[in-house]
Amino acid sequence: MSALYFSMALALLLTIILGLGHVFGQPGRADSLLAALLFGSTGVALVLVLGQGLGMARALDVALVFALLAAVLGVAFVVRGWPDGDSKENPEP
């Protein structure tokens, strides 16, 4: 049964690697934000799958911390990294 978990972990790791290739190929603010959120959620899934495969009960706690950090990263990117000129609330004439 652990071979199934390790193959799932390998598939998740490959998706992260492919996502990094896509981000480096097409730089942009929105792409970077979505990639960071995708890497966070994939990292949480990776920790959960590896924790289940290895029988580590503490992996759930680590995954919860990663999920909180990914959410904070997304909010921080929008608050600090998005320029004010891109908002559609105040269109310039």
mmCIF file as gemmi writes it, N, C-alpha and C atoms, coordinates in Angstrom:
data_model
loop_
_atom_site.group_PDB
_atom_site.id
_atom_site.type_symbol
_atom_site.label_atom_id
_atom_site.label_alt_id
_atom_site.label_comp_id
_atom_site.label_asym_id
_atom_site.label_entity_id
_atom_site.label_seq_id
_atom_site.pdbx_PDB_ins_code
_atom_site.Cartn_x
_atom_site.Cartn_y
_atom_site.Cartn_z
_atom_site.occupancy
_atom_site.B_iso_or_equiv
_atom_site.pdbx_formal_charge
_atom_site.auth_seq_id
_atom_site.auth_asym_id
_atom_site.pdbx_PDB_model_num
ATOM 1 N N . MET Axp A 1 ? 0.815 -1.21 0 1 0 ? 1 A 1
ATOM 2 C CA . MET Axp A 1 ? 0 0 0 1 0 ? 1 A 1
ATOM 3 C C . MET Axp A 1 ? 0.851 1.264 0 1 0 ? 1 A 1
ATOM 4 N N . SER Axp A 2 ? 2.041 1.216 0.603 1 0 ? 2 A 1
ATOM 5 C CA . SER Axp A 2 ? 2.871 2.413 0.642 1 0 ? 2 A 1
ATOM 6 C C . SER Axp A 2 ? 3.422 2.762 -0.742 1 0 ? 2 A 1
ATOM 7 N N . ALA Axp A 3 ? 3.523 1.793 -1.642 1 0 ? 3 A 1
ATOM 8 C CA . ALA Axp A 3 ? 3.979 2.094 -3.001 1 0 ? 3 A 1
ATOM 9 C C . ALA Axp A 3 ? 2.985 3.012 -3.706 1 0 ? 3 A 1
ATOM 10 N N . LEU Axp A 4 ? 1.722 2.862 -3.406 1 0 ? 4 A 1
ATOM 11 C CA . LEU Axp A 4 ? 0.699 3.742 -3.974 1 0 ? 4 A 1
ATOM 12 C C . LEU Axp A 4 ? 0.896 5.179 -3.49 1 0 ? 4 A 1
ATOM 13 N N . TYR Axp A 5 ? 1.16 5.33 -2.204 1 0 ? 5 A 1
ATOM 14 C CA . TYR Axp A 5 ? 1.381 6.673 -1.661 1 0 ? 5 A 1
ATOM 15 C C . TYR Axp A 5 ? 2.64 7.315 -2.237 1 0 ? 5 A 1
ATOM 16 N N . PHE Axp A 6 ? 3.687 6.534 -2.376 1 0 ? 6 A 1
ATOM 17 C CA . PHE Axp A 6 ? 4.919 7.092 -2.923 1 0 ? 6 A 1
ATOM 18 C C . PHE Axp A 6 ? 4.777 7.445 -4.401 1 0 ? 6 A 1
ATOM 19 N N . SER Axp A 7 ? 4.006 6.674 -5.144 1 0 ? 7 A 1
ATOM 20 C CA . SER Axp A 7 ? 3.782 7.037 -6.549 1 0 ? 7 A 1
ATOM 21 C C . SER Axp A 7 ? 2.917 8.285 -6.657 1 0 ? 7 A 1
ATOM 22 N N . MET Axp A 8 ? 1.958 8.436 -5.754 1 0 ? 8 A 1
ATOM 23 C CA . MET Axp A 8 ? 1.155 9.663 -5.742 1 0 ? 8 A 1
ATOM 24 C C . MET Axp A 8 ? 2.021 10.867 -5.366 1 0 ? 8 A 1
ATOM 25 N N . ALA Axp A 9 ? 2.936 10.68 -4.421 1 0 ? 9 A 1
ATOM 26 C CA . ALA Axp A 9 ? 3.847 11.759 -4.028 1 0 ? 9 A 1
ATOM 27 C C . ALA Axp A 9 ? 4.764 12.137 -5.183 1 0 ? 9 A 1
ATOM 28 N N . LEU Axp A 10 ? 5.215 11.154 -5.931 1 0 ? 10 A 1
ATOM 29 C CA . LEU Axp A 10 ? 6.06 11.432 -7.095 1 0 ? 10 A 1
ATOM 30 C C . LEU Axp A 10 ? 5.282 12.209 -8.155 1 0 ? 10 A 1
ATOM 31 N N . ALA Axp A 11 ? 4.02 11.858 -8.358 1 0 ? 11 A 1
ATOM 32 C CA . ALA Axp A 11 ? 3.19 12.581 -9.33 1 0 ? 11 A 1
ATOM 33 C C . ALA Axp A 11 ? 2.983 14.031 -8.886 1 0 ? 11 A 1
ATOM 34 N N . LEU Axp A 12 ? 2.767 14.243 -7.603 1 0 ? 12 A 1
ATOM 35 C CA . LEU Axp A 12 ? 2.607 15.613 -7.096 1 0 ? 12 A 1
ATOM 36 C C . LEU Axp A 12 ? 3.902 16.408 -7.245 1 0 ? 12 A 1
ATOM 37 N N . LEU Axp A 13 ? 5.033 15.76 -6.988 1 0 ? 13 A 1
ATOM 38 C CA . LEU Axp A 13 ? 6.313 16.43 -7.154 1 0 ? 13 A 1
ATOM 39 C C . LEU Axp A 13 ? 6.568 16.794 -8.611 1 0 ? 13 A 1
ATOM 40 N N . LEU Axp A 14 ? 6.167 15.93 -9.52 1 0 ? 14 A 1
ATOM 41 C CA . LEU Axp A 14 ? 6.316 16.24 -10.948 1 0 ? 14 A 1
ATOM 42 C C . LEU Axp A 14 ? 5.44 17.415 -11.369 1 0 ? 14 A 1
ATOM 43 N N . THR Axp A 15 ? 4.245 17.528 -10.792 1 0 ? 15 A 1
ATOM 44 C CA . THR Axp A 15 ? 3.396 18.677 -11.129 1 0 ? 15 A 1
ATOM 45 C C . THR Axp A 15 ? 4.002 19.975 -10.637 1 0 ? 15 A 1
ATOM 46 N N . ILE Axp A 16 ? 4.669 19.93 -9.48 1 0 ? 16 A 1
ATOM 47 C CA . ILE Axp A 16 ? 5.35 21.135 -8.996 1 0 ? 16 A 1
ATOM 48 C C . ILE Axp A 16 ? 6.488 21.515 -9.945 1 0 ? 16 A 1
ATOM 49 N N . ILE Axp A 17 ? 7.245 20.53 -10.391 1 0 ? 17 A 1
ATOM 50 C CA . ILE Axp A 17 ? 8.36 20.805 -11.308 1 0 ? 17 A 1
ATOM 51 C C . ILE Axp A 17 ? 7.846 21.362 -12.632 1 0 ? 17 A 1
ATOM 52 N N . LEU Axp A 18 ? 6.777 20.778 -13.159 1 0 ? 18 A 1
ATOM 53 C CA . LEU Axp A 18 ? 6.198 21.297 -14.404 1 0 ? 18 A 1
ATOM 54 C C . LEU Axp A 18 ? 5.634 22.701 -14.212 1 0 ? 18 A 1
ATOM 55 N N . GLY Axp A 19 ? 5.044 22.964 -13.059 1 0 ? 19 A 1
ATOM 56 C CA . GLY Axp A 19 ? 4.541 24.304 -12.763 1 0 ? 19 A 1
ATOM 57 C C . GLY Axp A 19 ? 5.648 25.336 -12.689 1 0 ? 19 A 1
ATOM 58 N N . LEU Axp A 20 ? 6.777 24.947 -12.109 1 0 ? 20 A 1
ATOM 59 C CA . LEU Axp A 20 ? 7.92 25.865 -12.066 1 0 ? 20 A 1
ATOM 60 C C . LEU Axp A 20 ? 8.421 26.181 -13.472 1 0 ? 20 A 1
ATOM 61 N N . GLY Axp A 21 ? 8.444 25.179 -14.329 1 0 ? 21 A 1
ATOM 62 C CA . GLY Axp A 21 ? 8.846 25.415 -15.715 1 0 ? 21 A 1
ATOM 63 C C . GLY Axp A 21 ? 7.914 26.377 -16.416 1 0 ? 21 A 1
ATOM 64 N N . HIS Axp A 22 ? 6.627 26.273 -16.132 1 0 ? 22 A 1
ATOM 65 C CA . HIS Axp A 22 ? 5.657 27.172 -16.745 1 0 ? 22 A 1
ATOM 66 C C . HIS Axp A 22 ? 5.814 28.599 -16.22 1 0 ? 22 A 1
ATOM 67 N N . VAL Axp A 23 ? 6.067 28.738 -14.927 1 0 ? 23 A 1
ATOM 68 C CA . VAL Axp A 23 ? 6.228 30.072 -14.35 1 0 ? 23 A 1
ATOM 69 C C . VAL Axp A 23 ? 7.468 30.754 -14.904 1 0 ? 23 A 1
ATOM 70 N N . PHE Axp A 24 ? 8.573 30.004 -15.025 1 0 ? 24 A 1
ATOM 71 C CA . PHE Axp A 24 ? 9.788 30.61 -15.562 1 0 ? 24 A 1
ATOM 72 C C . PHE Axp A 24 ? 9.656 30.898 -17.05 1 0 ? 24 A 1
ATOM 73 N N . GLY Axp A 25 ? 8.786 30.186 -17.744 1 0 ? 25 A 1
ATOM 74 C CA . GLY Axp A 25 ? 8.607 30.41 -19.169 1 0 ? 25 A 1
ATOM 75 C C . GLY Axp A 25 ? 7.748 31.613 -19.485 1 0 ? 25 A 1
ATOM 76 N N . GLN Axp A 26 ? 6.767 31.906 -18.64 1 0 ? 26 A 1
ATOM 77 C CA . GLN Axp A 26 ? 5.851 33.022 -18.879 1 0 ? 26 A 1
ATOM 78 C C . GLN Axp A 26 ? 5.727 33.868 -17.62 1 0 ? 26 A 1
ATOM 79 N N . PRO Axp A 27 ? 6.648 34.798 -17.413 1 0 ? 27 A 1
ATOM 80 C CA . PRO Axp A 27 ? 6.579 35.611 -16.2 1 0 ? 27 A 1
ATOM 81 C C . PRO Axp A 27 ? 5.421 36.608 -16.28 1 0 ? 27 A 1
ATOM 82 N N . GLY Axp A 28 ? 4.769 36.804 -15.191 1 0 ? 28 A 1
ATOM 83 C CA . GLY Axp A 28 ? 3.685 37.768 -15.081 1 0 ? 28 A 1
ATOM 84 C C . GLY Axp A 28 ? 3.185 37.794 -13.656 1 0 ? 28 A 1
ATOM 85 N N . ARG Axp A 29 ? 2.553 38.874 -13.277 1 0 ? 29 A 1
ATOM 86 C CA . ARG Axp A 29 ? 2.11 38.998 -11.897 1 0 ? 29 A 1
ATOM 87 C C . ARG Axp A 29 ? 0.997 38.013 -11.564 1 0 ? 29 A 1
ATOM 88 N N . ALA Axp A 30 ? 0.002 37.906 -12.399 1 0 ? 30 A 1
ATOM 89 C CA . ALA Axp A 30 ? -1.104 36.995 -12.126 1 0 ? 30 A 1
ATOM 90 C C . ALA Axp A 30 ? -0.648 35.542 -12.189 1 0 ? 30 A 1
ATOM 91 N N . ASP Axp A 31 ? 0.223 35.231 -13.14 1 0 ? 31 A 1
ATOM 92 C CA . ASP Axp A 31 ? 0.751 33.865 -13.236 1 0 ? 31 A 1
ATOM 93 C C . ASP Axp A 31 ? 1.56 33.505 -12.007 1 0 ? 31 A 1
ATOM 94 N N . SER Axp A 32 ? 2.33 34.449 -11.504 1 0 ? 32 A 1
ATOM 95 C CA . SER Axp A 32 ? 3.134 34.181 -10.314 1 0 ? 32 A 1
ATOM 96 C C . SER Axp A 32 ? 2.258 33.964 -9.088 1 0 ? 32 A 1
ATOM 97 N N . LEU Axp A 33 ? 1.199 34.733 -8.971 1 0 ? 33 A 1
ATOM 98 C CA . LEU Axp A 33 ? 0.284 34.572 -7.84 1 0 ? 33 A 1
ATOM 99 C C . LEU Axp A 33 ? -0.396 33.212 -7.893 1 0 ? 33 A 1
ATOM 100 N N . LEU Axp A 34 ? -0.916 32.85 -9.041 1 0 ? 34 A 1
ATOM 101 C CA . LEU Axp A 34 ? -1.581 31.558 -9.163 1 0 ? 34 A 1
ATOM 102 C C . LEU Axp A 34 ? -0.616 30.397 -8.968 1 0 ? 34 A 1
ATOM 103 N N . ALA Axp A 35 ? 0.608 30.562 -9.44 1 0 ? 35 A 1
ATOM 104 C CA . ALA Axp A 35 ? 1.595 29.499 -9.249 1 0 ? 35 A 1
ATOM 105 C C . ALA Axp A 35 ? 1.952 29.346 -7.779 1 0 ? 35 A 1
ATOM 106 N N . ALA Axp A 36 ? 2.076 30.447 -7.058 1 0 ? 36 A 1
ATOM 107 C CA . ALA Axp A 36 ? 2.385 30.365 -5.63 1 0 ? 36 A 1
ATOM 108 C C . ALA Axp A 36 ? 1.265 29.671 -4.872 1 0 ? 36 A 1
ATOM 109 N N . LEU Axp A 37 ? 0.033 29.98 -5.211 1 0 ? 37 A 1
ATOM 110 C CA . LEU Axp A 37 ? -1.097 29.308 -4.558 1 0 ? 37 A 1
ATOM 111 C C . LEU Axp A 37 ? -1.159 27.836 -4.933 1 0 ? 37 A 1
ATOM 112 N N . LEU Axp A 38 ? -0.842 27.522 -6.182 1 0 ? 38 A 1
ATOM 113 C CA . LEU Axp A 38 ? -0.825 26.129 -6.615 1 0 ? 38 A 1
ATOM 114 C C . LEU Axp A 38 ? 0.281 25.351 -5.925 1 0 ? 38 A 1
ATOM 115 N N . PHE Axp A 39 ? 1.453 25.966 -5.787 1 0 ? 39 A 1
ATOM 116 C CA . PHE Axp A 39 ? 2.555 25.287 -5.111 1 0 ? 39 A 1
ATOM 117 C C . PHE Axp A 39 ? 2.223 25.061 -3.641 1 0 ? 39 A 1
ATOM 118 N N . GLY Axp A 40 ? 1.525 25.999 -3.03 1 0 ? 40 A 1
ATOM 119 C CA . GLY Axp A 40 ? 1.137 25.826 -1.631 1 0 ? 40 A 1
ATOM 120 C C . GLY Axp A 40 ? 0.177 24.676 -1.446 1 0 ? 40 A 1
ATOM 121 N N . SER Axp A 41 ? -0.846 24.61 -2.273 1 0 ? 41 A 1
ATOM 122 C CA . SER Axp A 41 ? -1.822 23.525 -2.129 1 0 ? 41 A 1
ATOM 123 C C . SER Axp A 41 ? -1.223 22.175 -2.525 1 0 ? 41 A 1
ATOM 124 N N . THR Axp A 42 ? -0.349 22.159 -3.52 1 0 ? 42 A 1
ATOM 125 C CA . THR Axp A 42 ? 0.307 20.909 -3.897 1 0 ? 42 A 1
ATOM 126 C C . THR Axp A 42 ? 1.288 20.474 -2.818 1 0 ? 42 A 1
ATOM 127 N N . GLY Axp A 43 ? 1.943 21.419 -2.182 1 0 ? 43 A 1
ATOM 128 C CA . GLY Axp A 43 ? 2.841 21.089 -1.075 1 0 ? 43 A 1
ATOM 129 C C . GLY Axp A 43 ? 2.094 20.49 0.101 1 0 ? 43 A 1
ATOM 130 N N . VAL Axp A 44 ? 0.914 21.014 0.381 1 0 ? 44 A 1
ATOM 131 C CA . VAL Axp A 44 ? 0.076 20.447 1.446 1 0 ? 44 A 1
ATOM 132 C C . VAL Axp A 44 ? -0.32 19.021 1.092 1 0 ? 44 A 1
ATOM 133 N N . ALA Axp A 45 ? -0.736 18.807 -0.132 1 0 ? 45 A 1
ATOM 134 C CA . ALA Axp A 45 ? -1.112 17.458 -0.557 1 0 ? 45 A 1
ATOM 135 C C . ALA Axp A 45 ? 0.085 16.515 -0.509 1 0 ? 45 A 1
ATOM 136 N N . LEU Axp A 46 ? 1.241 17.003 -0.88 1 0 ? 46 A 1
ATOM 137 C CA . LEU Axp A 46 ? 2.446 16.183 -0.857 1 0 ? 46 A 1
ATOM 138 C C . LEU Axp A 46 ? 2.799 15.766 0.563 1 0 ? 46 A 1
ATOM 139 N N . VAL Axp A 47 ? 2.723 16.688 1.503 1 0 ? 47 A 1
ATOM 140 C CA . VAL Axp A 47 ? 3.013 16.358 2.9 1 0 ? 47 A 1
ATOM 141 C C . VAL Axp A 47 ? 1.997 15.362 3.44 1 0 ? 47 A 1
ATOM 142 N N . LEU Axp A 48 ? 0.726 15.538 3.1 1 0 ? 48 A 1
ATOM 143 C CA . LEU Axp A 48 ? -0.296 14.608 3.575 1 0 ? 48 A 1
ATOM 144 C C . LEU Axp A 48 ? -0.1 13.205 3.011 1 0 ? 48 A 1
ATOM 145 N N . VAL Axp A 49 ? 0.21 13.112 1.733 1 0 ? 49 A 1
ATOM 146 C CA . VAL Axp A 49 ? 0.404 11.8 1.113 1 0 ? 49 A 1
ATOM 147 C C . VAL Axp A 49 ? 1.646 11.111 1.679 1 0 ? 49 A 1
ATOM 148 N N . LEU Axp A 50 ? 2.746 11.858 1.812 1 0 ? 50 A 1
ATOM 149 C CA . LEU Axp A 50 ? 3.956 11.262 2.383 1 0 ? 50 A 1
ATOM 150 C C . LEU Axp A 50 ? 3.764 10.883 3.843 1 0 ? 50 A 1
ATOM 151 N N . GLY Axp A 51 ? 3.035 11.694 4.593 1 0 ? 51 A 1
ATOM 152 C CA . GLY Axp A 51 ? 2.761 11.367 5.988 1 0 ? 51 A 1
ATOM 153 C C . GLY Axp A 51 ? 1.929 10.106 6.126 1 0 ? 51 A 1
ATOM 154 N N . GLN Axp A 52 ? 0.952 9.955 5.261 1 0 ? 52 A 1
ATOM 155 C CA . GLN Axp A 52 ? 0.137 8.742 5.282 1 0 ? 52 A 1
ATOM 156 C C . GLN Axp A 52 ? 0.949 7.523 4.852 1 0 ? 52 A 1
ATOM 157 N N . GLY Axp A 53 ? 1.792 7.694 3.856 1 0 ? 53 A 1
ATOM 158 C CA . GLY Axp A 53 ? 2.606 6.587 3.369 1 0 ? 53 A 1
ATOM 159 C C . GLY Axp A 53 ? 3.649 6.136 4.371 1 0 ? 53 A 1
ATOM 160 N N . LEU Axp A 54 ? 4.2 7.087 5.133 1 0 ? 54 A 1
ATOM 161 C CA . LEU Axp A 54 ? 5.218 6.764 6.119 1 0 ? 54 A 1
ATOM 162 C C . LEU Axp A 54 ? 4.638 6.484 7.505 1 0 ? 54 A 1
ATOM 163 N N . GLY Axp A 55 ? 3.344 6.714 7.664 1 0 ? 55 A 1
ATOM 164 C CA . GLY Axp A 55 ? 2.695 6.47 8.953 1 0 ? 55 A 1
ATOM 165 C C . GLY Axp A 55 ? 3.039 7.504 10.008 1 0 ? 55 A 1
ATOM 166 N N . MET Axp A 56 ? 3.21 8.744 9.595 1 0 ? 56 A 1
ATOM 167 C CA . MET Axp A 56 ? 3.554 9.812 10.533 1 0 ? 56 A 1
ATOM 168 C C . MET Axp A 56 ? 2.317 10.642 10.822 1 0 ? 56 A 1
ATOM 169 N N . ALA Axp A 57 ? 1.895 10.626 12.077 1 0 ? 57 A 1
ATOM 170 C CA . ALA Axp A 57 ? 0.69 11.354 12.465 1 0 ? 57 A 1
ATOM 171 C C . ALA Axp A 57 ? 0.915 12.866 12.495 1 0 ? 57 A 1
ATOM 172 N N . ARG Axp A 58 ? 2.157 13.3 12.676 1 0 ? 58 A 1
ATOM 173 C CA . ARG Axp A 58 ? 2.469 14.73 12.743 1 0 ? 58 A 1
ATOM 174 C C . ARG Axp A 58 ? 2.418 15.415 11.382 1 0 ? 58 A 1
ATOM 175 N N . ALA Axp A 59 ? 2.298 14.666 10.328 1 0 ? 59 A 1
ATOM 176 C CA . ALA Axp A 59 ? 2.259 15.263 8.996 1 0 ? 59 A 1
ATOM 177 C C . ALA Axp A 59 ? 1.023 16.139 8.824 1 0 ? 59 A 1
ATOM 178 N N . LEU Axp A 60 ? -0.053 15.815 9.519 1 0 ? 60 A 1
ATOM 179 C CA . LEU Axp A 60 ? -1.254 16.644 9.439 1 0 ? 60 A 1
ATOM 180 C C . LEU Axp A 60 ? -0.98 18.032 10.002 1 0 ? 60 A 1
ATOM 181 N N . ASP Axp A 61 ? -0.235 18.109 11.1 1 0 ? 61 A 1
ATOM 182 C CA . ASP Axp A 61 ? 0.103 19.409 11.679 1 0 ? 61 A 1
ATOM 183 C C . ASP Axp A 61 ? 0.991 20.221 10.737 1 0 ? 61 A 1
ATOM 184 N N . VAL Axp A 62 ? 1.948 19.57 10.118 1 0 ? 62 A 1
ATOM 185 C CA . VAL Axp A 62 ? 2.834 20.256 9.176 1 0 ? 62 A 1
ATOM 186 C C . VAL Axp A 62 ? 2.046 20.744 7.962 1 0 ? 62 A 1
ATOM 187 N N . ALA Axp A 63 ? 1.106 19.918 7.492 1 0 ? 63 A 1
ATOM 188 C CA . ALA Axp A 63 ? 0.285 20.305 6.343 1 0 ? 63 A 1
ATOM 189 C C . ALA Axp A 63 ? -0.6 21.497 6.676 1 0 ? 63 A 1
ATOM 190 N N . LEU Axp A 64 ? -1.121 21.548 7.886 1 0 ? 64 A 1
ATOM 191 C CA . LEU Axp A 64 ? -1.927 22.703 8.285 1 0 ? 64 A 1
ATOM 192 C C . LEU Axp A 64 ? -1.093 23.979 8.334 1 0 ? 64 A 1
ATOM 193 N N . VAL Axp A 65 ? 0.133 23.88 8.804 1 0 ? 65 A 1
ATOM 194 C CA . VAL Axp A 65 ? 1.022 25.048 8.819 1 0 ? 65 A 1
ATOM 195 C C . VAL Axp A 65 ? 1.327 25.496 7.395 1 0 ? 65 A 1
ATOM 196 N N . PHE Axp A 66 ? 1.602 24.544 6.51 1 0 ? 66 A 1
ATOM 197 C CA . PHE Axp A 66 ? 1.845 24.9 5.108 1 0 ? 66 A 1
ATOM 198 C C . PHE Axp A 66 ? 0.617 25.561 4.478 1 0 ? 66 A 1
ATOM 199 N N . ALA Axp A 67 ? -0.57 25.078 4.806 1 0 ? 67 A 1
ATOM 200 C CA . ALA Axp A 67 ? -1.794 25.672 4.251 1 0 ? 67 A 1
ATOM 201 C C . ALA Axp A 67 ? -1.964 27.106 4.741 1 0 ? 67 A 1
ATOM 202 N N . LEU Axp A 68 ? -1.683 27.358 6.017 1 0 ? 68 A 1
ATOM 203 C CA . LEU Axp A 68 ? -1.773 28.726 6.534 1 0 ? 68 A 1
ATOM 204 C C . LEU Axp A 68 ? -0.734 29.64 5.896 1 0 ? 68 A 1
ATOM 205 N N . LEU Axp A 69 ? 0.472 29.124 5.716 1 0 ? 69 A 1
ATOM 206 C CA . LEU Axp A 69 ? 1.517 29.934 5.082 1 0 ? 69 A 1
ATOM 207 C C . LEU Axp A 69 ? 1.188 30.235 3.621 1 0 ? 69 A 1
ATOM 208 N N . ALA Axp A 70 ? 0.59 29.283 2.928 1 0 ? 70 A 1
ATOM 209 C CA . ALA Axp A 70 ? 0.21 29.519 1.535 1 0 ? 70 A 1
ATOM 210 C C . ALA Axp A 70 ? -0.882 30.583 1.443 1 0 ? 70 A 1
ATOM 211 N N . ALA Axp A 71 ? -1.828 30.559 2.375 1 0 ? 71 A 1
ATOM 212 C CA . ALA Axp A 71 ? -2.881 31.574 2.361 1 0 ? 71 A 1
ATOM 213 C C . ALA Axp A 71 ? -2.317 32.956 2.663 1 0 ? 71 A 1
ATOM 214 N N . VAL Axp A 72 ? -1.42 33.035 3.63 1 0 ? 72 A 1
ATOM 215 C CA . VAL Axp A 72 ? -0.794 34.322 3.966 1 0 ? 72 A 1
ATOM 216 C C . VAL Axp A 72 ? 0.054 34.827 2.803 1 0 ? 72 A 1
ATOM 217 N N . LEU Axp A 73 ? 0.731 33.916 2.126 1 0 ? 73 A 1
ATOM 218 C CA . LEU Axp A 73 ? 1.534 34.298 0.966 1 0 ? 73 A 1
ATOM 219 C C . LEU Axp A 73 ? 0.662 34.907 -0.13 1 0 ? 73 A 1
ATOM 220 N N . GLY Axp A 74 ? -0.488 34.316 -0.384 1 0 ? 74 A 1
ATOM 221 C CA . GLY Axp A 74 ? -1.382 34.859 -1.399 1 0 ? 74 A 1
ATOM 222 C C . GLY Axp A 74 ? -1.886 36.239 -1.043 1 0 ? 74 A 1
ATOM 223 N N . VAL Axp A 75 ? -2.257 36.43 0.203 1 0 ? 75 A 1
ATOM 224 C CA . VAL Axp A 75 ? -2.741 37.745 0.649 1 0 ? 75 A 1
ATOM 225 C C . VAL Axp A 75 ? -1.612 38.768 0.609 1 0 ? 75 A 1
ATOM 226 N N . ALA Axp A 76 ? -0.427 38.379 1.07 1 0 ? 76 A 1
ATOM 227 C CA . ALA Axp A 76 ? 0.701 39.311 1.067 1 0 ? 76 A 1
ATOM 228 C C . ALA Axp A 76 ? 1.094 39.703 -0.352 1 0 ? 76 A 1
ATOM 229 N N . PHE Axp A 77 ? 0.995 38.774 -1.28 1 0 ? 77 A 1
ATOM 230 C CA . PHE Axp A 77 ? 1.337 39.101 -2.66 1 0 ? 77 A 1
ATOM 231 C C . PHE Axp A 77 ? 0.361 40.122 -3.226 1 0 ? 77 A 1
ATOM 232 N N . VAL Axp A 78 ? -0.909 39.95 -2.938 1 0 ? 78 A 1
ATOM 233 C CA . VAL Axp A 78 ? -1.906 40.881 -3.469 1 0 ? 78 A 1
ATOM 234 C C . VAL Axp A 78 ? -1.762 42.245 -2.812 1 0 ? 78 A 1
ATOM 235 N N . VAL Axp A 79 ? -1.536 42.283 -1.51 1 0 ? 79 A 1
ATOM 236 C CA . VAL Axp A 79 ? -1.46 43.56 -0.798 1 0 ? 79 A 1
ATOM 237 C C . VAL Axp A 79 ? -0.186 44.321 -1.148 1 0 ? 79 A 1
ATOM 238 N N . ARG Axp A 80 ? 0.95 43.629 -1.19 1 0 ? 80 A 1
ATOM 239 C CA . ARG Axp A 80 ? 2.223 44.319 -1.384 1 0 ? 80 A 1
ATOM 240 C C . ARG Axp A 80 ? 2.737 44.282 -2.816 1 0 ? 80 A 1
ATOM 241 N N . GLY Axp A 81 ? 2.379 43.249 -3.567 1 0 ? 81 A 1
ATOM 242 C CA . GLY Axp A 81 ? 2.995 43.078 -4.869 1 0 ? 81 A 1
ATOM 243 C C . GLY Axp A 81 ? 2.193 43.592 -6.036 1 0 ? 81 A 1
ATOM 244 N N . TRP Axp A 82 ? 0.937 43.891 -5.837 1 0 ? 82 A 1
ATOM 245 C CA . TRP Axp A 82 ? 0.109 44.335 -6.952 1 0 ? 82 A 1
ATOM 246 C C . TRP Axp A 82 ? 0.16 45.846 -7.045 1 0 ? 82 A 1
ATOM 247 N N . PRO Axp A 83 ? 0.514 46.395 -8.193 1 0 ? 83 A 1
ATOM 248 C CA . PRO Axp A 83 ? 0.599 47.86 -8.312 1 0 ? 83 A 1
ATOM 249 C C . PRO Axp A 83 ? -0.779 48.501 -8.25 1 0 ? 83 A 1
ATOM 250 N N . ASP Axp A 84 ? -0.807 49.746 -7.771 1 0 ? 84 A 1
ATOM 251 C CA . ASP Axp A 84 ? -2.083 50.448 -7.635 1 0 ? 84 A 1
ATOM 252 C C . ASP Axp A 84 ? -2.676 50.839 -8.976 1 0 ? 84 A 1
ATOM 253 N N . GLY Axp A 85 ? -1.882 50.933 -10.009 1 0 ? 85 A 1
ATOM 254 C CA . GLY Axp A 85 ? -2.364 51.351 -11.318 1 0 ? 85 A 1
ATOM 255 C C . GLY Axp A 85 ? -3.193 50.297 -12.029 1 0 ? 85 A 1
ATOM 256 N N . ASP Axp A 86 ? -3.184 49.057 -11.528 1 0 ? 86 A 1
ATOM 257 C CA . ASP Axp A 86 ? -3.931 47.997 -12.186 1 0 ? 86 A 1
ATOM 258 C C . ASP Axp A 86 ? -5.369 47.874 -11.704 1 0 ? 86 A 1
ATOM 259 N N . SER Axp A 87 ? -5.772 48.651 -10.717 1 0 ? 87 A 1
ATOM 260 C CA . SER Axp A 87 ? -7.141 48.526 -10.202 1 0 ? 87 A 1
ATOM 261 C C . SER Axp A 87 ? -8.114 49.133 -11.208 1 0 ? 87 A 1
ATOM 262 N N . LYS Axp A 88 ? -9.278 48.536 -11.305 1 0 ? 88 A 1
ATOM 263 C CA . LYS Axp A 88 ? -10.291 48.998 -12.257 1 0 ? 88 A 1
ATOM 264 C C . LYS Axp A 88 ? -11.329 49.887 -11.576 1 0 ? 88 A 1
ATOM 265 N N . GLU Axp A 89 ? -11.147 50.129 -10.257 1 0 ? 89 A 1
ATOM 266 C CA . GLU Axp A 89 ? -12.091 50.975 -9.559 1 0 ? 89 A 1
ATOM 267 C C . GLU Axp A 89 ? -11.924 52.446 -9.923 1 0 ? 89 A 1
ATOM 268 N N . ASN Axp A 90 ? -10.692 52.861 -10.157 1 0 ? 90 A 1
ATOM 269 C CA . ASN Axp A 90 ? -10.407 54.259 -10.484 1 0 ? 90 A 1
ATOM 270 C C . ASN Axp A 90 ? -9.762 54.339 -11.863 1 0 ? 90 A 1
ATOM 271 N N . PRO Axp A 91 ? -10.553 54.259 -12.924 1 0 ? 91 A 1
ATOM 272 C CA . PRO Axp A 91 ? -9.953 54.309 -14.262 1 0 ? 91 A 1
ATOM 273 C C . PRO Axp A 91 ? -9.419 55.707 -14.544 1 0 ? 91 A 1
ATOM 274 N N . GLU Axp A 92 ? -8.258 55.734 -15.195 1 0 ? 92 A 1
ATOM 275 C CA . GLU Axp A 92 ? -7.663 57 -15.555 1 0 ? 92 A 1
ATOM 276 C C . GLU Axp A 92 ? -8.223 57.48 -16.893 1 0 ? 92 A 1
ATOM 277 N N . PRO Axp A 93 ? -8.452 58.782 -17.027 1 0 ? 93 A 1
ATOM 278 C CA . PRO Axp A 93 ? -9.027 59.293 -18.309 1 0 ? 93 A 1
ATOM 279 C C . PRO Axp A 93 ? -8.05 59.317 -19.43 1 0 ? 93 A 1
